[in-house]
């Protein structure tokens, strides 16, 4: 997964999804938008104190850079859960979806760009190039403990008839274990959900662990039946890379949101 540029957008383009040639997709950086500090510059999150006009301008810029209409750019009101919105027919008003509380979007509609905003959490993209259906999922620790990755896969299989062996997945940049210290509350939540805690964390002192959230989601995708060769991970820590990415923890909560996005051709 390498950095590239499309029109004015600097982003990471997953090679697996790109090679399927049925969609455009990527993980944005913080560059090339209109927001001012500390949200400079491509802040895509309305759940910040940034100007809503700047955020909408950034969203429009992202959509137009890939040939989408701004009114067909869809983000939801993320709430750190595991509910997923399904868009399986044309809609006269895509803007109203941003008021829906959920943490994932699935669509089989062409030319509708779906996206999730992140500033430490894991952005996941799923694609079935045969059934032509795509998903964008927001996996924070709560969503990951609730196995939103597997729920996304199951939705593709049950609702659209996807074959697990054909589903492609991209795991975007997120806070790495180097910078993500968690406590017993998080440990207990993952242990209760069946995650082998020792496989995804390392001790960092009494009641503290360094959590590898991207690895959690990788293992959950494998458990959901995806083939290892069909999963690509960015392997980049957003907290370490201040120049390219926003990070909620690093920036003390006052920061923007990058996005994982995908649109079927």
C-alpha positions in Angstrom: 0.0 0.0 0.0 1.7 3.1 -1.2 1.0 6.9 -1.1 -0.3 8.3 -4.3 -2.2 11.3 -5.6 -5.5 11.8 -7.4 -6.3 15.4 -8.5 -5.8 17.2 -5.2 -6.0 14.2 -2.8 -3.0 12.6 -1.2 -3.9 9.1 -0.1 -3.0 5.4 0.3 -4.4 3.1 -2.4 -4.7 -0.6 -1.4 -3.2 -2.6 -4.2 -5.6 -5.6 -3.7 -8.7 -3.5 -4.2 -7.1 -1.4 -6.9 -6.2 -4.5 -8.9 -9.8 -5.7 -8.9 -10.6 -2.7 -11.1 -14.3 -2.3 -10.1 -13.9 0.5 -7.6 -11.9 3.5 -6.4 -10.8 3.6 -2.8 -8.2 4.7 -0.4 -7.2 6.1 3.0 -6.8 9.9 3.0 -4.0 11.8 4.7 -4.5 15.2 6.4 -3.2 17.2 3.4 -4.7 19.3 0.6 -8.0 20.5 2.3 -9.3 23.9 3.4 -9.5 23.5 7.2 -7.4 25.7 9.4 -5.2 24.6 12.4 -5.5 22.5 14.4 -7.7 20.7 11.8 -5.4 21.5 8.9 -6.2 20.7 6.3 -8.3 17.8 4.9 -10.5 17.3 8.0 -13.4 15.1 7.0 -15.1 14.9 10.4 -18.2 16.9 11.4 -17.8 15.7 15.0 -15.1 18.3 15.6 -15.0 22.0 16.4 -13.9 22.7 12.9 -16.1 24.9 10.7 -18.9 22.7 9.2 -18.4 24.6 5.9 -14.8 23.7 5.8 -15.6 20.0 6.5 -18.3 19.9 3.8 -15.9 21.6 1.4 -13.3 18.9 2.1 -15.8 16.1 1.6 -16.9 17.7 -1.7 -13.2 17.9 -2.7 -12.7 14.2 -2.0 -15.8 13.2 -3.9 -15.1 15.4 -6.9 -11.4 14.3 -7.1 -12.7 10.7 -7.9 -15.5 11.7 -10.2 -18.3 11.4 -7.6 -21.0 14.0 -7.0 -20.8 15.7 -3.7 -24.4 14.8 -2.9 -23.5 11.1 -3.2 -20.8 11.2 -0.6 -22.0 9.3 2.4 -20.7 9.3 6.0 -22.7 8.4 9.1 -22.8 9.6 12.7 -20.2 7.2 14.2 -20.9 6.2 17.7 -18.3 3.5 18.5 -20.7 0.6 18.0 -21.1 -2.2 15.5 -24.3 -1.3 13.6 -24.0 -1.1 9.8 -26.1 0.9 7.3 -27.0 -0.9 4.1 -27.7 1.1 1.0 -29.0 -1.3 -1.7 -31.2 1.0 -3.8 -30.9 4.6 -5.2 -31.8 7.3 -2.7 -33.1 10.8 -3.4 -31.3 12.3 -0.4 -28.0 10.7 0.6 -27.3 13.6 3.0 -29.7 12.4 5.6 -27.6 9.3 6.2 -25.1 11.5 8.1 -27.6 11.7 11.0 -27.9 7.9 11.3 -26.0 6.5 14.3 -23.8 3.5 13.2 -20.3 2.6 12.4 -20.3 1.0 9.0 -21.8 1.4 5.5 -22.4 -1.3 2.9 -23.6 -0.5 -0.7 -24.0 -2.2 -4.1 -24.9 1.2 -5.7 -22.4 2.5 -8.2 -21.1 6.0 -8.0 -22.0 6.3 -4.3 -18.9 7.1 -2.3 -19.1 5.7 1.3 -16.6 6.6 3.9 -15.7 6.4 7.6 -13.8 9.0 9.6 -10.9 8.0 11.9 -8.3 9.7 14.0 -6.8 6.6 15.8 -9.4 3.9 15.1 -9.1 1.3 12.3 -10.7 2.1 9.0 -11.7 -1.1 7.1 -12.7 -1.5 3.5 -14.3 -4.6 2.1 -14.9 -5.4 -1.5 -16.6 -8.3 -3.4 -15.5 -7.6 -7.0 -17.8 -10.3 -8.4 -21.1 -9.3 -6.7 -19.9 -5.7 -6.8 -20.6 -4.7 -3.2 -18.4 -2.7 -0.9 -18.2 -1.8 2.7 -16.5 0.9 4.8 -16.2 0.1 8.6 -15.1 2.1 11.6 -13.4 -0.1 14.1 -12.5 1.6 17.4 -11.8 -0.6 20.4 -15.5 -0.9 21.2 -16.4 -1.7 17.6 -13.5 -4.2 17.4 -14.6 -5.9 20.7 -18.0 -6.2 19.1 -16.4 -7.7 16.0 -17.6 -5.2 13.5 -15.2 -6.7 10.9 -16.9 -10.0 11.0 -20.3 -8.4 11.0 -19.4 -6.6 7.8 -18.3 -9.9 6.2 -21.5 -11.7 7.3 -23.6 -8.9 5.9 -21.9 -9.3 2.5 -22.5 -13.0 2.6 -26.1 -13.0 3.8 -27.5 -9.9 2.1 -25.6 -10.0 -1.2 -24.5 -13.7 -1.6 -20.8 -13.0 -1.5 -18.4 -15.8 -1.4 -16.0 -15.4 1.5 -13.1 -16.6 -0.6 -13.6 -13.7 -3.0 -13.9 -10.9 -0.5 -11.0 -8.5 -0.4 -10.1 -6.4 2.6 -7.9 -3.4 3.3 -6.9 -2.3 6.8 -6.0 1.3 6.9 -3.6 3.4 9.0 -4.5 3.4 12.7 -2.8 4.0 16.1 -0.2 1.3 16.5 0.7 -0.7 19.6 3.7 1.6 20.0 1.4 4.4 21.0 -1.8 2.7 22.2 -1.9 2.0 25.9 -5.1 0.5 27.3 -6.4 -0.5 30.7 -8.3 -3.5 32.2 -11.6 -2.3 30.9 -10.4 -2.8 27.4 -8.7 -6.0 28.2 -11.9 -7.4 29.8 -14.0 -6.3 26.8 -11.8 -8.1 24.3 -11.4 -11.2 26.5 -15.2 -11.5 26.9 -15.6 -11.3 23.1 -13.3 -14.3 22.6 -10.1 -12.5 21.5 -6.9 -14.1 22.6 -5.6 -11.1 24.5 -1.9 -12.3 24.4 -2.0 -12.4 20.6 -2.9 -8.7 20.2 -1.2 -7.0 23.2 1.9 -6.8 25.3 2.1 -5.8 29.0 3.1 -2.2 29.8 2.9 -2.3 33.5 0.4 -3.1 36.2 -3.0 -3.2 34.6 -1.7 -1.7 31.4 -1.2 -3.1 27.9 -0.1 -1.9 24.5 -2.9 -3.0 22.1 -2.4 -3.8 18.4 -5.9 -2.8 17.1 -5.1 -3.4 13.5 -4.0 -7.0 14.3 -7.2 -7.5 16.2 -9.2 -6.8 13.0 -6.9 -8.8 10.9 -7.5 -11.9 13.0 -11.2 -11.2 13.1 -11.3 -11.1 9.3 -9.4 -14.4 9.1 -11.8 -15.9 11.6 -14.7 -14.7 9.4 -13.4 -16.8 6.6 -11.3 -14.4 4.5 -8.2 -15.7 2.9 -4.9 -14.3 4.2 -3.8 -13.4 0.7 -7.0 -11.3 0.3 -6.2 -9.0 3.2 -3.9 -6.0 2.9 -2.8 -3.8 5.8 -1.2 -0.4 5.7 1.0 -1.1 8.7 1.3 2.6 9.6 0.8 4.3 13.0 -1.1 7.6 12.7 0.2 8.8 16.1 3.8 8.4 15.0 3.3 10.2 11.7 2.2 13.7 12.6 3.0 15.1 9.2 0.5 12.8 7.4 -2.2 11.8 9.8 -4.5 13.1 12.5 -4.4 11.3 15.9 -6.9 11.9 18.7 -4.6 10.7 21.5 -1.5 12.4 20.2 -3.2 15.7 19.7 -5.2 15.7 23.0 -8.6 15.3 21.3 -8.5 18.5 19.3 -7.8 17.2 15.8 -9.4 16.3 12.5 -10.4 13.1 10.9 -9.0 11.2 7.9 -11.1 8.7 6.1 -11.3 5.3 4.5 -13.5 5.6 1.4 -14.6 3.4 -1.5 -16.9 3.8 -4.5 -18.0 1.2 -7.0 -17.5 2.2 -10.6 
